[in-house]
Amino acid sequence: MGGDASRWTDVRVELVVSRILRFGVLLAAIIWSAARLYYFMFYVIEKYVDPGYRFAGVFACVRYLVYRINTWRRMPPPFVG
């Protein structure tokens, strides 16, 4: 009987360890993918949004784009004549 109890304890310990390891691997994958996404976003912003403008962050880029869209809407239509 004593062997059965220790066997179940071993199973529980292995289950907890495997869950902790799985959580650690998934957390590392999430952190890595978030860093890659952030790097890719800055690459796209630098190359395609406005190469001459330096952005402090993603939200600065969003503010810049909103400002540009609003100024484009206020511009009078070009004269075609």
N, C-alpha and C positions, 0 to 999 in steps of 0.2 A: 504493500500500500504506500509506503513512504516514497518509493520510486515514481509512482504515478503523480504525486503532488509535485515533486521536483521537475518532472517532465513537463507538466503544465506550466510551471513557473518559467522554465526555459523557453517554452513556446511563447509565453506572454512577453518575455524579455526580447526575444527575436522579433516579435511583431512590433513592439515599440521601437526597437532599433531600426527596423526596416522602414517604419513610418517616418522616423526622424531623418534617415538618409534620403528617402524619397522627397521629403519636404525641403531638405537642403539642396538637392539637385534641382528641383523645380524653382526654388528661390534664386539659385545661381543663374538658371536659364532666363528667368524673368528679368533679372538685373542686367544680364548681358544683352538681351534683346532690346530693353529700354535704352541702354546706352547706344546701341547701333542705330535705333530709330532716331534718337536725338542727333547723332552725328549725321545721318542721312538727311534729316530735315535742314540742318545748317548747310550741308553741301548744296541742296536744292535751292535754298534761299540765296546763298552766295552766288551760284552760277546762273540762276534763272529769274529771280525776282528783281534784284537791282544790284549788279556787281559793284557799283561805285558807292553804295551805301553800307555802312557798318551797323549791324543790329546787335543790341545788347542781349537779346534773347528771342524766343519764339513769340512771346506776347508783344514785344516791340515791333516785330515784323507784322503781326496782325494789325496793330495800331497804325503802322505805316500804310498798309494796304487799304484799310478803311479810310484813312485820310486821303489817299490818292483817288479812291473811287468817288468820294464825296466831292473832291475838287474837279474831277472829270465831269461829274453831273452838272456842276455849276457853270461850266464853260459854255459859251454860246455856240450854236451849231455853225459849222464853217459856211462861208458864203459861196454858193455855187452859182455862177452866173455866166 
